[in-house]
Amino acid sequence: MAVYATTDDLHAGLAEIARSPAGEGTVELVVRRPVEGEREVLEEGVLDPAEGLVGDDWRDRNDRRGRPADPDTQLTLMNARAIALIAGERERWALAGDQLFVDLDLSIENLPVGTRLEIGSAVVEVTDIVHTGCAKFTERFGSAAIRFVNKPPGRELRLRGMYARIVEPGTVRPGDTIRKPS
């Protein structure tokens, strides 16, 4: 039986999430989704403007839904402190379905749409697509978690994560720096 974080636990953890660095942080986990429902934690991921995270099913997932692959949704980033609070053990982080888990303030205020980020040797750009939790997120982490990420202040802090498009190819590894270019 799954044990979910309570509403009180989640709100108590906001102070820790707020301590996320604003200008330069760290990649904590890289996850590829080779097929629906599967996750592969990677030591190194390749980010490609045409393919997204190479080996991820981003493009196929859109094809199955009968729509073109939107580059504005090719990559998802989630705050590592937020997923640690929501999911607990690092082994459960990948269940969220995001590809990059980073220790960086992902809030709308800190990273407005159009902000570019250097991640490892790649560059990505924050898009205007809103990333919200789905039924699978609720099933895996509970109804308190979905409310926590989708209602204020979770939405403004992008606690469910954010979408980005890849603008310069490169590699990304856990431990790499993620930063706003100066």
C-alpha positions as CSV (number, residue, x, y, z in Angstrom):
1,M,0.0,0.0,0.0
2,A,1.4,3.4,-1.0
3,V,2.0,6.0,1.7
4,Y,1.5,9.5,0.4
5,A,2.7,12.8,1.9
6,T,0.0,14.7,3.7
7,T,-1.2,18.2,2.9
8,D,0.5,19.4,6.2
9,D,3.8,17.7,5.3
10,L,3.8,19.2,1.8
11,H,3.1,22.7,3.0
12,A,5.7,22.4,5.7
13,G,8.2,21.5,3.0
14,L,7.7,24.8,1.1
15,A,10.4,26.5,3.0
16,E,13.0,24.0,1.8
17,I,11.9,24.3,-1.8
18,A,12.1,28.1,-1.5
19,R,15.9,27.6,-0.7
20,S,16.5,26.3,-4.2
21,P,19.3,28.3,-5.9
22,A,18.0,30.9,-8.3
23,G,20.9,31.5,-10.7
24,E,22.9,28.3,-10.8
25,G,22.0,24.8,-9.6
26,T,22.7,21.1,-10.2
27,V,21.2,18.3,-12.2
28,E,20.2,15.6,-9.8
29,L,18.7,12.9,-12.0
30,V,18.3,12.2,-15.7
31,V,15.4,9.9,-16.7
32,R,14.4,8.6,-20.1
33,R,11.0,7.1,-20.9
34,P,11.8,4.5,-23.6
35,V,8.2,3.4,-23.8
36,E,5.0,4.3,-22.0
37,G,5.2,3.2,-18.3
38,E,9.0,2.5,-18.3
39,R,11.8,4.7,-16.9
40,E,15.5,4.5,-17.3
41,V,17.7,6.5,-15.0
42,L,20.7,7.6,-17.0
43,E,24.3,8.4,-16.2
44,E,24.3,10.6,-19.4
45,G,21.6,11.9,-21.6
46,V,21.9,13.4,-25.0
47,L,19.6,16.4,-25.7
48,D,18.8,17.0,-29.4
49,P,16.6,19.8,-30.9
50,A,14.9,17.3,-33.2
51,E,14.6,14.3,-31.0
52,G,14.4,15.7,-27.4
53,L,16.1,13.4,-24.9
54,V,17.5,10.8,-27.3
55,G,15.8,7.4,-26.7
56,D,12.8,9.0,-24.9
57,D,9.3,8.4,-26.3
58,W,8.3,12.1,-26.5
59,R,7.8,12.0,-30.3
60,D,6.2,8.5,-30.3
61,R,3.8,9.5,-27.4
62,N,2.5,12.4,-29.5
63,D,2.2,10.2,-32.6
64,R,0.1,7.7,-30.7
65,R,-2.2,10.6,-29.7
66,G,-2.5,11.6,-33.4
67,R,-0.8,14.9,-33.0
68,P,2.5,16.3,-34.2
69,A,5.4,16.3,-31.7
70,D,5.4,19.9,-30.2
71,P,9.0,21.0,-29.6
72,D,7.6,23.2,-26.8
73,T,6.9,20.0,-24.8
74,Q,10.0,18.0,-25.6
75,L,11.7,18.2,-22.2
76,T,10.3,18.5,-18.7
77,L,12.3,19.7,-15.7
78,M,11.1,19.3,-12.1
79,N,12.6,20.8,-8.9
80,A,14.5,18.1,-7.0
81,R,13.4,19.4,-3.6
82,A,9.8,19.3,-4.7
83,I,9.9,15.7,-5.9
84,A,11.9,14.7,-2.8
85,L,9.1,16.1,-0.7
86,I,6.3,14.6,-2.8
87,A,7.8,11.2,-3.7
88,G,10.2,10.6,-0.8
89,E,13.0,8.2,-1.8
90,R,15.0,9.0,-4.9
91,E,14.1,5.7,-6.4
92,R,10.5,7.0,-6.7
93,W,11.3,10.3,-8.4
94,A,11.3,8.8,-11.9
95,L,7.6,7.9,-11.4
96,A,6.7,11.6,-11.9
97,G,7.5,11.2,-15.6
98,D,9.9,14.1,-16.0
99,Q,13.3,13.8,-17.6
100,L,15.4,16.2,-15.6
101,F,15.3,16.7,-11.9
102,V,17.2,19.8,-10.9
103,D,18.1,21.8,-7.8
104,L,17.1,25.1,-9.2
105,D,14.3,27.6,-8.6
106,L,11.9,26.9,-11.5
107,S,9.4,29.5,-10.5
108,I,7.7,31.7,-13.1
109,E,9.3,34.8,-11.4
110,N,12.8,33.3,-11.6
111,L,12.5,31.7,-15.1
112,P,9.9,33.5,-17.2
113,V,8.9,32.1,-20.6
114,G,11.8,32.5,-23.0
115,T,14.6,32.2,-20.4
116,R,17.5,30.1,-21.7
117,L,19.3,27.6,-19.4
118,E,22.7,26.0,-19.9
119,I,22.4,22.4,-18.8
120,G,25.6,20.4,-19.1
121,S,26.7,21.2,-22.6
122,A,23.2,21.8,-23.9
123,V,21.0,24.9,-23.9
124,V,17.2,24.8,-23.4
125,E,14.5,27.5,-23.4
126,V,11.5,27.7,-21.1
127,T,8.2,27.5,-23.0
128,D,4.8,28.8,-22.2
129,I,3.1,25.3,-22.0
130,V,1.9,24.8,-18.4
131,H,2.9,21.5,-16.9
132,T,0.2,20.1,-14.6
133,G,-0.2,16.8,-12.9
134,C,-2.3,14.1,-14.5
135,A,-4.2,11.1,-13.2
136,K,-1.0,9.0,-13.2
137,F,0.7,11.6,-11.0
138,T,-2.3,11.5,-8.6
139,E,-2.2,7.7,-8.5
140,R,1.5,7.6,-7.8
141,F,1.7,10.4,-5.2
142,G,-1.8,11.1,-3.9
143,S,-4.5,13.7,-4.2
144,A,-2.8,16.0,-1.7
145,A,0.2,16.1,-4.0
146,I,-1.8,17.0,-7.1
147,R,-3.5,19.8,-5.2
148,F,-0.2,21.0,-3.8
149,V,1.4,21.4,-7.2
150,N,-1.6,22.8,-9.1
151,K,-2.9,25.4,-6.7
152,P,-1.2,28.6,-5.5
153,P,1.6,28.8,-4.6
154,G,2.5,25.5,-6.3
155,R,1.5,26.7,-9.8
156,E,3.6,29.9,-9.5
157,L,6.6,28.0,-8.2
158,R,6.1,25.4,-10.9
159,L,6.2,22.6,-8.4
160,R,4.9,20.1,-11.0
161,G,7.7,21.2,-13.2
162,M,8.0,23.0,-16.5
163,Y,8.4,22.4,-20.2
164,A,11.4,23.4,-22.2
165,R,12.6,23.1,-25.8
166,I,16.1,22.2,-26.7
167,V,17.8,25.0,-28.7
168,E,21.5,23.8,-28.6
169,P,22.3,20.0,-28.5
170,G,24.5,18.6,-25.9
171,T,24.9,16.1,-23.1
172,V,23.6,16.2,-19.5
173,R,24.7,14.2,-16.5
174,P,23.8,14.1,-12.8
175,G,26.1,16.5,-11.1
176,D,26.2,18.9,-14.1
177,T,25.5,22.6,-13.6
178,I,22.3,24.2,-14.7
179,R,22.4,28.0,-15.0
180,K,20.9,31.0,-16.5
181,P,23.5,32.4,-18.9
182,S,25.0,35.7,-17.8
